């Protein structure tokens, strides 16, 4: 049976990317790119593919670095494709609409595949992971650390962002390891300070947001891992494909 993105989800994303959301997405892209560059540790690649490229904000910033000779984008949203093309990103060779699961690239044809803040939206995450495993030689995979005690009481909140999967560092690594990914490096972080202060229109709101960022920054770097992981916002993994046999039962 052909696997496709749920029709309701497809419709929700089809018009998601517009000029009104550009500032917010740009702020998010700054932190994503910072995390990507940090975890790849100055590596240079011939080809970089972003799966779920959104409006192209991440690729636009990456194009200004020395990360790759050529960039490629896949996105399920027509409005996202339009936004990407409008940016006229340097070294962007292909921009394609895809069905959410099948990647139109040959086996091991991409040097680095970026999947940042996508898995939390995917109905059949293991199917997508198997496909990216086929296509690329290295991966940067980032998700928000949404899971926390009482998450089941906030279903409407998470669905309002389109988040249907919740992760911790442990659960993300378990998922990747059981899908034949070798984890090379991992890091956790907070969102950008601008994300905390975005939309605050008065001094008191700005001050409270800034103080919240400072407190969480301290706790996110706490020497005890259990405490630290309660306050982080993102989990970023650098991985490679493995081909070992995974035995179940």
C-alpha positions in Angstrom: 0.0 0.0 0.0 1.3 3.4 -0.9 2.1 5.5 2.1 1.1 9.2 2.1 0.8 12.0 4.6 -2.6 12.2 6.2 -4.9 14.4 4.1 -5.8 16.6 7.1 -2.1 17.2 7.9 -1.3 17.9 4.2 -4.0 20.5 4.1 -2.8 22.1 7.4 0.7 22.5 6.0 -0.2 23.4 2.5 -0.7 27.1 3.3 1.4 27.3 6.5 4.3 29.2 5.1 3.6 32.9 4.4 5.2 36.3 4.9 3.6 36.8 8.3 5.4 33.9 9.8 8.8 34.8 8.2 10.2 36.6 11.2 9.4 33.8 13.7 10.7 31.2 11.4 13.9 33.2 10.8 14.5 33.3 14.5 14.1 29.5 14.8 16.4 29.0 11.8 19.2 31.0 13.4 19.3 28.5 16.3 18.9 25.5 14.1 21.8 26.5 12.0 23.9 27.3 15.0 23.3 23.8 16.3 24.0 22.2 12.9 27.3 24.0 12.5 28.4 23.1 16.0 27.6 19.4 15.8 29.2 18.9 12.3 32.4 20.6 13.7 33.4 22.5 10.5 33.0 19.6 8.1 32.5 20.4 4.5 30.2 18.4 2.2 29.7 18.1 -1.5 25.9 17.8 -1.1 23.5 18.7 1.7 19.8 17.8 1.6 17.2 19.3 4.0 14.1 17.1 4.3 11.1 19.2 5.4 12.8 22.4 4.5 9.8 24.6 5.4 10.2 28.1 3.9 14.0 27.6 3.3 15.2 29.8 6.2 17.7 27.2 7.3 19.1 26.6 3.8 19.3 30.3 3.2 21.5 30.7 6.3 23.6 27.6 5.5 24.2 28.9 2.0 26.2 31.8 3.6 28.6 29.3 5.2 31.1 26.8 3.9 29.0 23.8 4.6 28.4 22.5 1.1 29.1 22.8 -2.7 25.4 22.2 -3.4 22.2 22.3 -1.5 18.9 20.4 -2.0 15.4 20.9 -0.5 12.4 18.6 -0.1 9.1 19.9 1.3 5.5 18.6 1.5 3.9 22.1 1.4 3.3 24.0 -1.8 3.5 27.3 0.1 6.9 26.2 1.5 8.2 25.4 -2.0 7.1 28.9 -3.2 8.8 30.6 -0.3 12.0 28.6 -0.9 12.1 29.5 -4.5 11.5 33.1 -3.8 14.7 33.3 -1.7 16.9 32.5 -4.7 19.3 30.6 -2.4 22.9 30.4 -3.5 24.0 26.9 -4.5 20.5 25.5 -4.2 20.4 22.9 -7.0 17.0 21.3 -6.5 13.7 22.2 -4.8 11.1 19.4 -4.9 7.7 18.7 -3.5 7.5 15.2 -1.9 4.9 12.9 -0.3 6.5 12.9 3.2 8.1 9.5 2.9 9.7 8.7 -0.5 12.9 10.7 -1.2 13.7 11.1 -4.9 17.4 10.4 -4.5 19.6 7.4 -5.2 21.1 5.3 -2.4 23.9 7.0 -0.5 23.8 9.9 -2.9 23.7 12.7 -0.3 26.7 13.5 1.9 24.7 15.2 4.7 20.9 15.0 5.3 19.3 17.5 7.7 16.1 16.6 9.4 15.4 19.4 11.9 12.1 19.8 13.8 10.4 17.4 11.4 10.1 14.0 13.2 7.7 15.4 15.8 5.2 16.0 12.9 5.6 12.6 11.2 2.8 10.0 11.5 5.1 7.1 10.6 8.5 8.2 11.8 10.2 4.9 11.3 9.2 4.7 7.7 10.8 8.1 7.1 13.9 7.2 9.1 14.4 4.1 6.9 14.2 6.2 3.8 16.7 8.8 5.0 19.0 6.0 6.1 19.0 4.8 2.5 19.8 8.1 0.9 22.5 9.7 3.0 26.0 9.1 4.5 25.5 11.4 7.5 22.6 12.9 9.3 21.8 15.9 11.5 18.6 15.1 13.3 17.0 17.6 15.7 13.8 17.6 17.6 12.2 19.7 20.4 12.4 18.1 23.8 8.6 18.3 24.3 8.0 15.3 26.6 7.7 16.1 30.3 5.5 14.9 33.2 1.8 15.7 32.4 2.3 15.9 28.7 -0.9 13.8 28.3 -2.8 16.7 29.8 -1.6 19.1 27.1 -2.6 17.2 23.9 -4.4 20.2 22.4 -1.4 22.4 23.1 1.0 20.1 21.2 -1.4 19.5 18.4 -1.7 23.3 17.9 1.9 23.1 16.8 1.4 19.9 14.8 3.5 17.9 17.2 2.2 14.4 17.3 5.4 12.8 18.7 7.1 13.8 21.9 10.8 13.1 22.6 13.4 13.0 25.3 17.1 12.6 24.6 16.8 8.9 25.6 13.7 8.2 23.5 15.2 9.8 20.4 18.4 7.9 20.7 16.5 4.6 21.3 14.5 5.3 18.1 17.6 5.9 16.0 19.5 3.0 17.4 16.7 0.6 16.7 16.6 1.9 13.1 20.3 1.2 12.5 21.7 4.6 13.0 25.1 5.0 14.6 25.1 8.0 16.9 28.4 10.0 16.5 27.7 13.0 18.6 24.8 14.5 20.6 24.1 17.9 22.1 21.2 19.7 23.8 20.4 23.4 24.0 17.8 26.1 24.7 15.9 28.0 22.0 17.3 31.3 20.9 16.9 34.2 23.4 14.9 36.0 20.6 12.4 33.1 20.8 11.8 33.8 24.5 11.3 37.6 23.9 9.4 37.4 20.6 6.1 39.1 20.6 6.6 40.8 24.0 5.5 44.4 23.5 6.2 45.9 26.9 9.2 46.3 29.2 7.8 44.0 31.9 7.2 41.2 29.4 10.7 41.6 28.0 12.3 41.5 31.5 10.3 38.4 32.6 11.2 36.6 29.3 14.9 37.5 29.6 15.1 36.3 33.3 13.3 33.1 32.3 16.0 32.6 29.6 18.8 33.2 32.1 17.4 30.8 34.7 16.8 28.1 32.2 20.3 28.6 30.8 21.7 27.9 34.2 19.6 24.8 34.7 20.2 23.5 31.2 23.9 23.4 32.0 23.5 21.9 35.5 26.1 19.2 36.2 23.4 16.6 37.0 22.0 15.1 33.8 18.6 14.4 35.2 18.1 18.1 36.1 19.7 19.4 32.9 17.4 17.4 30.6 14.3 18.7 32.4 15.0 22.2 31.1 16.5 21.8 27.6 14.5 22.8 24.5 16.2 20.9 21.7 18.0 17.6 21.1 20.5 17.4 18.2 22.1 14.2 16.9 24.9 13.6 14.4 24.6 10.1 13.1 25.7 7.7 10.3 23.9 4.7 8.8 24.7 1.2 10.0 23.8 -2.0 8.3 24.0 -4.5 11.2 21.3 -7.0 11.7 18.8 -5.9 14.3 17.2 -9.0 16.0 13.7 -8.7 17.5 12.9 -11.6 19.9 
